[in-house]
């Protein structure tokens, strides 16, 4: 499927994705697109590829809402090229699937191009999330900011790999990445490998990750205000994810969080 936004135009689209498909998104100069892709499938295996090209001064706001069935093994690949002054804002919301491989490769090829990635995941039962997010800075004054937060219960697991690479000709660039997980059970597991490759001294970059457990004292306090255990957990997880959820701001996220927490 091809999506082409002509020069100087602005559009909004919502697409339901329930089968294997390749997508090509081309943003012409000075164009803007607000795109929401909702992924639902009952198939055992699913594979989605997106090839995204942003021309000069274009902007793409992309929400990926992943709600695959609990029996689906899914692979989502996104290859992105940003030209001068272009902006790519990606919001990844992962709730479904048995196993998901979610990969994002962004090449900041044009001066002053910007990439912001905000991701949420909530897993239970035997779910496994495998994330790979790469920002490759190939021009001066480029900017990337990657934030991933999630909650895991039962035997669910996540593995996060993040890379910010600043090439020699990408001076005065900025790159940031952070991954944070909260574990709601003893058997849940979170692993993270954030990585920086810096080939230019005139840059600012940071990276970090953290894993924590739900504070029993805090849970007791919230329950003492009149909530049952599930309601208290939902409230605390919602607060933990607030930093990302605020960037997306639509009501369905609340119900999806409630569905995943026992």
C-alpha positions in Angstrom: 0.0 0.0 0.0 1.3 3.4 -1.0 0.6 6.6 1.0 1.8 9.8 -0.7 1.2 13.2 0.8 1.7 15.9 -1.9 3.7 19.1 -1.4 2.2 21.6 1.0 -0.7 19.4 2.0 -1.9 18.2 5.4 -3.9 15.1 6.1 -5.2 12.7 8.8 -5.6 9.0 8.2 -6.6 5.9 10.3 -5.8 2.4 8.9 -6.8 -1.0 10.3 -4.1 -3.5 9.6 -5.2 -7.2 9.9 -3.0 -9.0 7.3 0.5 -9.1 6.1 1.3 -6.1 4.0 4.1 -3.7 2.9 3.5 0.0 3.3 5.3 2.8 1.6 4.8 6.3 3.0 6.2 9.3 1.1 6.0 12.8 2.5 6.7 15.5 0.0 8.1 18.9 0.8 6.3 20.9 3.5 3.6 18.3 3.9 2.2 16.9 7.2 0.4 13.7 8.1 -1.2 12.4 11.3 -1.5 8.7 10.8 -2.9 6.1 13.2 -2.3 2.4 12.4 -4.3 -0.2 14.4 -2.8 -3.7 14.2 -5.3 -6.5 14.8 -4.9 -10.1 13.6 -6.0 -13.6 14.6 -3.3 -15.2 12.3 -0.6 -17.3 13.9 2.1 -15.3 12.2 2.1 -11.7 11.0 4.6 -9.5 9.2 4.3 -5.8 8.5 6.9 -3.7 6.7 6.9 0.1 6.5 9.2 2.1 4.3 9.0 5.8 5.2 10.6 8.8 3.5 10.2 12.4 4.7 11.3 15.1 2.3 12.4 18.6 3.3 10.3 20.4 6.0 7.8 17.5 6.2 6.3 16.1 9.4 4.8 12.7 10.2 3.0 11.9 13.5 2.5 8.1 13.5 0.6 6.2 16.2 1.1 2.4 16.1 -1.5 0.7 18.3 -0.7 -3.1 18.5 -3.6 -5.2 19.6 -2.8 -8.6 18.0 -4.5 -11.7 19.4 -2.7 -13.6 22.2 -1.8 -16.4 19.8 -0.1 -14.2 17.1 3.7 -14.0 16.5 4.3 -10.7 14.9 7.2 -8.9 13.2 7.0 -5.1 12.5 9.8 -3.5 10.5 10.1 0.2 9.9 12.8 1.8 7.8 12.8 5.6 7.9 14.8 8.3 6.0 14.6 11.9 7.1 15.7 14.8 5.0 16.5 18.4 6.0 14.2 20.0 8.6 11.9 17.0 8.6 10.2 15.7 11.8 9.2 12.1 12.6 7.2 11.5 15.8 6.5 7.8 16.5 4.2 6.6 19.2 4.4 2.8 19.8 1.7 1.2 21.9 2.1 -2.5 22.5 -0.6 -4.6 24.2 -1.3 -7.7 22.2 0.5 -10.7 20.6 2.2 -13.8 22.0 5.6 -12.7 20.6 6.4 -9.4 18.9 9.5 -8.2 17.3 9.2 -4.5 16.8 12.1 -2.8 14.9 12.7 0.8 14.0 15.7 2.1 12.0 15.8 5.9 11.5 18.4 7.6 9.3 18.6 11.3 10.1 20.2 12.2 6.7 19.2 15.9 6.5 20.5 18.8 8.7 18.1 19.7 11.5 16.0 16.6 11.1 14.3 15.3 14.3 13.1 11.9 15.5 11.1 11.3 18.7 10.0 7.9 19.8 7.6 7.3 22.7 6.7 3.7 23.5 4.5 1.8 26.0 4.1 -1.9 26.5 2.0 -3.9 29.0 2.4 -7.6 29.1 0.9 -10.6 31.0 0.7 -14.4 30.8 3.5 -15.6 28.5 3.9 -12.6 26.3 7.3 -11.6 24.9 8.3 -8.2 23.6 11.5 -7.8 21.6 12.2 -4.1 20.7 15.0 -2.7 18.6 15.2 1.1 18.1 18.1 2.7 16.1 18.7 6.3 15.4 21.6 7.0 12.9 22.7 10.6 12.8 24.2 11.4 9.4 24.0 15.2 9.3 24.7 18.2 11.6 22.2 19.5 14.1 20.1 16.4 14.2 18.1 15.3 17.2 16.7 12.0 18.5 14.9 11.2 21.7 13.7 7.6 22.5 11.6 6.8 25.6 10.2 3.3 26.3 8.2 2.4 29.4 6.3 -0.7 30.3 4.8 -3.0 32.9 5.1 -6.8 33.0 3.1 -9.4 35.1 2.9 -13.2 35.2 5.6 -14.8 33.0 5.9 -12.0 30.5 9.2 -10.7 29.3 10.8 -7.9 27.3 14.1 -7.4 25.7 15.1 -3.9 24.6 18.0 -2.9 22.3 18.5 0.8 21.6 21.2 2.4 19.5 22.2 6.1 18.9 25.0 6.4 16.4 26.5 9.8 15.7 28.6 9.7 12.5 31.7 11.9 11.9 29.8 14.6 9.9 27.0 14.9 12.4 28.4 17.6 14.7 26.2 19.5 17.1 23.7 16.7 17.3 21.7 15.5 20.3 20.6 11.9 21.2 18.8 10.6 24.2 17.4 7.2 25.1 15.7 5.8 28.2 14.0 2.5 28.9 12.1 1.8 32.2 10.2 -1.3 33.3 8.1 -2.1 36.3 7.6 -5.8 37.3 4.3 -6.9 38.8 5.2 -10.5 39.5 8.3 -12.4 40.5 8.5 -14.3 37.2 8.3 -11.3 34.9 11.6 -10.3 33.3 13.0 -7.1 31.7 16.3 -6.8 29.9 17.7 -3.7 28.2 20.9 -2.9 26.2 21.0 0.8 25.4 24.1 1.7 23.3 25.9 4.8 22.1 28.3 5.0 19.2 29.9 8.5 19.0 32.2 9.4 16.2 32.1 13.2 16.7 33.1 15.1 19.9 30.7 18.0 19.3 27.5 16.2 20.5 25.3 15.7 23.5 24.1 12.1 24.2 22.7 10.2 27.2 21.3 6.7 27.7 19.9 4.7 30.6 17.6 1.9 31.7 16.0 0.8 35.0 13.9 -2.1 36.3 11.8 -1.8 39.5 9.1 -3.7 41.3 5.8 -2.5 42.4 6.2 -0.9 45.9 4.1 -3.0 48.4 3.8 0.0 50.8 2.6 2.2 48.0 0.1 -0.4 46.9 -1.2 -0.7 50.5 -1.5 3.0 50.7 -3.5 3.3 47.5 -5.8 0.4 48.6 -6.4 2.2 51.9 -8.0 5.0 49.9 -10.8 2.7 48.9 -9.5 0.8 45.8 -9.4 -2.9 45.5 -6.0 -4.6 44.6 -6.6 -4.5 40.8 -7.8 -0.9 40.8 -4.7 0.1 42.9 -2.3 -1.7 40.5 -4.0 0.0 37.5 -3.7 3.4 39.1 0.0 2.9 39.9 0.9 1.5 36.5 -1.1 4.3 34.8 1.0 6.8 36.8 4.2 5.0 35.9 3.3 5.2 32.2 2.0 8.8 32.4 5.1 10.4 30.8 4.5 8.5 27.6 0.6 8.3 27.7 0.4 12.1 27.9 2.1 12.4 24.5 -0.6 10.3 22.8 -3.7 11.3 24.8 -6.6 9.1 23.7 -8.9 7.3 26.0 -8.5 3.7 24.7 -5.1 3.4 26.4 -6.8 3.4 29.9 -9.1 0.5 29.0 -6.2 -1.5 27.4 -4.1 -1.1 30.6 -7.1 -2.3 32.7 -7.5 -5.4 30.5 -3.9 -6.5 30.9 -3.6 -6.1 34.7 -5.1 -8.8 37.0 
